[in-house]
Amino acid sequence: MPTTYLGQNQYGKAENRVVRITRDGGTHHIKDLNVSVALSGDMDDVHLSGSNAHVLPTDTTKNTVFAFAKEHGIESAEQFGIHLARHFVTSQEPIKRARIRIEEYAWERIATPGAAPAADGGEEKRHSFVRKGQETRTTEVTFDGARWQVISGLKDLVVLNSTDSEFWGFVKDKYTTLQEAYDRILATEVNARWRFNWTADEQPAPQWETSYDEVRRHLLEAFAETYSLSLQQSLYTMGTRVIESRPEVDEVRLSLPNKHHFLVDLEPFGLKNDNEVYLAADRPYGLIEGTVLRDGAEPGIPVTD
């Protein structure tokens, strides 16, 4: 009798770096994506007997990413992922499920002060860009032939409040050395994912670009406007602000590493440190994670990956 069986499996081409330039006369637009494709379905034979009869080569999935960048353009990371997922599931019978993960790297135009606008006959540069360093946009699109799941997000967005944060009243035991704080720096690196309630082609799709900009705005505004007694409180407020402000979002998952700032003891030098000089410690760090859901919504964002 067999002692093993084949469990969940998938395959595809990871980290396809595709850059799409759209030329609108002298004004150019850039989309810079890192696209990973994972396909699953009727794939038992390739594992059990080595038969490739149901296998679409990973090289083909790579080529499809680049061809679709030309044929469909890249309106948004979400829409590009939808095009790819639909293609793989509907064009190959053995493929039952496609998951497209995308990271988007943002660029902004380099300003050229003093140059007259091109519309006025000047030579204003509209094709020079500098990489934005604030955050990376993420998207995961999954399609099984009938239902869609779109989870968008961002990572590595570093934020800081220099006041309006406290941390006190916590549990203490014989190993506790942390002092209570009534005015502290609160800094974190926002890693957020949010799940859209769009699940079927019959439903109007969200305006993906607008939605991303607005979710990001609400996350930042909630962080800035919250008088925080704990990073957990800030997390819940940030997720709640998004849910209450964006009807297309049903779930927000946040991972917030606490970027600790400790007051430096300056007394040995005869100096008073009145919440002015801090040591920024990168590790170890507290890691605060949580999910905020719309009332009645079921969780759909994986806690771990």
Legacy VTK file of the C-alpha trace (Angstrom):
# vtk DataFile Version 3.0
C-alpha trace
ASCII
DATASET POLYDATA
POINTS 305 float
0.000 0.000 0.000
1.249 3.536 -0.735
2.703 5.323 2.255
2.374 8.840 0.806
-0.102 10.876 -1.180
0.142 14.104 -3.152
-1.181 17.163 -1.380
-1.709 20.735 -2.514
0.651 21.709 -5.307
1.188 24.547 -7.749
3.775 25.771 -10.197
4.576 28.840 -12.253
7.138 31.524 -12.973
8.126 33.821 -10.136
9.372 37.414 -10.213
8.919 38.392 -13.820
10.155 41.996 -13.904
8.168 43.843 -16.550
8.401 47.573 -17.254
5.759 49.063 -19.553
6.277 52.518 -21.066
3.204 54.227 -22.515
4.085 57.054 -24.869
1.502 59.805 -25.048
3.272 62.093 -27.465
6.149 63.652 -25.593
4.684 62.609 -22.218
5.554 59.109 -21.086
3.962 56.970 -18.360
5.710 54.096 -16.607
4.485 50.944 -14.850
7.149 48.800 -13.160
5.905 45.413 -11.913
7.302 42.235 -10.401
4.806 39.510 -11.405
4.669 35.987 -9.987
2.348 33.359 -11.486
1.198 30.201 -9.652
-1.058 27.654 -11.386
-2.806 24.585 -9.972
-5.348 22.024 -11.126
-5.163 18.581 -12.741
-1.452 18.146 -12.155
-1.184 14.761 -10.416
0.416 12.907 -13.341
3.416 15.191 -13.648
4.283 14.474 -10.011
3.434 10.775 -9.976
4.630 9.629 -13.397
6.526 12.570 -14.864
3.993 13.102 -17.657
3.980 16.714 -18.851
0.767 16.347 -20.860
-1.085 18.848 -18.643
1.850 21.171 -17.974
1.996 24.641 -19.502
5.731 25.451 -19.336
6.738 28.080 -16.835
8.627 29.747 -19.684
5.265 30.179 -21.423
3.801 31.872 -18.360
6.756 34.262 -18.393
6.220 35.039 -22.063
2.507 35.599 -21.416
3.287 38.259 -18.810
5.368 40.258 -21.267
2.991 39.734 -24.193
0.022 40.876 -22.106
1.942 44.002 -21.091
1.966 44.870 -24.784
-1.495 43.584 -25.783
-3.487 44.838 -22.792
-1.226 47.518 -21.356
-1.034 47.986 -17.593
-3.884 50.158 -16.373
-3.360 48.989 -12.793
-1.664 46.087 -11.051
-5.056 44.663 -10.157
-6.458 44.809 -13.680
-3.272 43.320 -15.148
-3.475 40.435 -12.667
-7.118 39.863 -13.593
-6.256 39.652 -17.303
-3.537 37.082 -16.589
-5.550 34.937 -14.175
-8.541 34.778 -16.505
-6.315 33.805 -19.434
-4.585 30.918 -17.686
-7.784 29.400 -16.264
-9.926 29.769 -19.373
-7.335 28.853 -22.024
-5.943 25.651 -20.480
-8.442 22.984 -19.377
-6.158 21.306 -16.782
-5.565 24.628 -15.012
-8.327 25.180 -12.460
-6.883 28.001 -10.389
-4.472 30.848 -11.026
-2.896 33.128 -8.444
-1.091 36.244 -9.636
1.038 38.164 -7.161
2.325 41.582 -8.148
4.623 44.102 -6.545
4.565 47.553 -8.098
7.470 49.970 -7.836
6.376 53.572 -8.122
8.132 56.284 -10.098
7.593 60.031 -10.177
8.631 62.571 -12.740
11.808 64.564 -12.308
10.887 68.226 -12.259
12.892 70.516 -14.493
12.496 74.033 -13.082
12.809 76.850 -15.581
11.798 74.811 -18.593
8.710 76.040 -20.386
5.875 73.527 -20.731
5.904 71.567 -23.957
2.444 72.971 -24.764
4.050 76.413 -24.943
6.797 75.277 -27.268
9.291 74.662 -24.480
11.393 71.608 -23.716
9.951 70.492 -20.400
11.078 66.918 -19.792
8.177 64.492 -19.438
10.128 61.283 -19.774
12.535 61.409 -16.819
11.662 59.649 -13.587
13.041 58.957 -10.112
12.061 55.899 -8.090
9.824 56.672 -5.149
11.238 55.233 -1.959
8.181 55.309 0.280
6.543 51.929 -0.180
5.950 49.009 -2.504
2.424 48.375 -3.733
1.231 44.754 -3.721
-1.609 42.824 -5.351
-2.703 39.193 -5.255
-5.373 38.067 -7.733
-6.851 34.553 -7.510
-9.342 33.068 -9.979
-10.864 29.568 -10.065
-12.996 29.953 -13.165
-15.989 31.372 -11.335
-14.961 33.488 -8.362
-12.363 36.199 -7.947
-10.423 37.199 -4.878
-8.393 40.402 -5.024
-6.147 41.329 -2.112
-4.181 44.548 -2.536
-1.783 46.195 -0.184
1.445 48.011 0.515
4.605 47.283 2.443
7.621 49.123 3.850
5.775 52.416 4.441
7.628 53.945 7.400
5.696 56.426 9.551
6.438 58.238 12.814
4.595 60.347 15.368
6.989 62.368 17.513
4.373 62.817 20.251
0.733 61.956 21.080
1.730 58.431 22.081
1.896 56.764 25.492
2.522 53.252 26.810
1.822 52.509 30.452
-0.291 50.318 32.742
1.141 47.128 31.252
1.748 43.837 33.047
5.014 43.658 34.982
6.920 40.694 36.305
10.436 40.128 37.656
11.892 40.362 34.138
10.267 43.701 33.268
12.665 46.603 32.878
10.697 48.816 30.476
9.697 52.122 32.001
6.206 53.508 31.532
6.049 56.239 28.901
3.630 59.170 28.859
5.112 60.955 25.857
7.025 58.821 23.383
7.908 58.461 19.727
5.645 55.992 17.942
7.149 54.700 14.712
6.337 51.698 12.581
6.637 50.252 9.098
3.144 49.777 7.723
2.587 46.464 5.958
-1.070 46.293 4.990
-3.277 44.047 2.875
-6.933 44.623 2.150
-9.505 42.344 0.537
-12.063 43.641 -1.913
-15.650 42.393 -1.857
-15.618 42.164 -5.668
-15.888 38.437 -6.442
-17.649 38.044 -9.825
-17.477 39.530 -13.311
-21.167 40.453 -13.034
-20.303 42.986 -10.326
-18.865 46.398 -11.186
-15.138 46.303 -10.483
-13.621 48.934 -8.171
-11.613 51.811 -9.561
-8.347 50.143 -8.614
-5.995 53.137 -8.809
-8.347 55.469 -6.943
-9.060 52.815 -4.340
-5.358 52.294 -3.627
-4.698 56.007 -3.237
-7.670 56.424 -0.905
-6.887 53.406 1.272
-3.318 54.605 1.642
-4.552 58.088 2.559
-6.911 56.766 5.219
-4.194 54.567 6.748
-1.855 57.532 7.044
-4.468 59.954 8.305
-5.698 57.508 10.940
-2.133 56.957 12.150
-1.471 60.687 12.347
-4.774 61.640 13.988
-4.887 58.931 16.662
-3.701 59.796 20.165
-2.249 56.369 20.760
-2.037 54.499 24.052
-0.650 51.446 22.240
0.322 50.443 18.731
-2.540 47.917 18.888
-4.977 50.797 19.303
-3.478 52.553 16.291
-3.732 49.352 14.236
-7.430 48.947 14.978
-8.135 52.604 14.265
-6.300 52.441 10.935
-8.159 49.326 9.807
-11.485 50.713 10.960
-10.945 53.982 9.088
-10.423 52.057 5.846
-13.484 49.817 6.335
-15.723 52.751 7.218
-14.455 54.917 4.349
-14.126 52.433 1.484
-17.245 50.333 0.776
-15.334 48.123 -1.673
-13.099 46.769 1.136
-14.321 44.111 3.597
-11.119 43.187 5.408
-7.828 44.837 6.358
-4.830 42.908 7.670
-2.035 44.975 9.234
1.459 44.007 10.345
3.187 46.792 12.249
6.731 46.265 13.545
7.420 48.728 16.325
10.455 50.779 15.324
11.607 51.552 18.851
13.113 54.894 19.813
14.685 54.953 23.277
15.654 58.110 25.159
19.422 58.313 25.512
20.775 58.772 29.030
22.754 62.014 28.819
23.183 62.516 32.579
26.773 61.152 32.556
27.615 64.180 30.414
25.770 66.622 32.658
23.004 67.059 30.096
19.238 66.846 30.482
17.398 64.897 27.794
13.929 66.430 27.625
12.462 64.066 24.993
14.921 65.335 22.418
17.622 62.724 21.742
16.752 59.103 20.983
18.463 55.888 20.027
16.697 54.325 17.024
16.877 50.550 17.544
16.218 48.281 14.575
16.128 44.962 16.486
14.737 43.226 18.361
11.370 44.818 17.776
7.788 44.339 18.833
5.574 43.021 16.037
1.905 43.964 16.240
-0.475 42.206 13.815
-4.220 42.146 13.465
-7.200 42.008 11.139
-10.173 44.380 10.998
-13.329 43.101 9.286
-16.563 44.618 8.131
-19.456 43.389 10.278
-20.701 40.124 8.779
-17.632 39.534 6.582
-15.693 36.274 6.812
-11.880 36.362 7.043
-10.154 35.731 3.722
-6.630 37.155 4.053
-4.097 34.523 5.170
-2.592 35.231 8.575
0.664 33.582 7.509
1.906 32.742 4.057
LINES 1 306
305 0 1 2 3 4 5 6 7 8 9 10 11 12 13 14 15 16 17 18 19 20 21 22 23 24 25 26 27 28 29 30 31 32 33 34 35 36 37 38 39 40 41 42 43 44 45 46 47 48 49 50 51 52 53 54 55 56 57 58 59 60 61 62 63 64 65 66 67 68 69 70 71 72 73 74 75 76 77 78 79 80 81 82 83 84 85 86 87 88 89 90 91 92 93 94 95 96 97 98 99 100 101 102 103 104 105 106 107 108 109 110 111 112 113 114 115 116 117 118 119 120 121 122 123 124 125 126 127 128 129 130 131 132 133 134 135 136 137 138 139 140 141 142 143 144 145 146 147 148 149 150 151 152 153 154 155 156 157 158 159 160 161 162 163 164 165 166 167 168 169 170 171 172 173 174 175 176 177 178 179 180 181 182 183 184 185 186 187 188 189 190 191 192 193 194 195 196 197 198 199 200 201 202 203 204 205 206 207 208 209 210 211 212 213 214 215 216 217 218 219 220 221 222 223 224 225 226 227 228 229 230 231 232 233 234 235 236 237 238 239 240 241 242 243 244 245 246 247 248 249 250 251 252 253 254 255 256 257 258 259 260 261 262 263 264 265 266 267 268 269 270 271 272 273 274 275 276 277 278 279 280 281 282 283 284 285 286 287 288 289 290 291 292 293 294 295 296 297 298 299 300 301 302 303 304
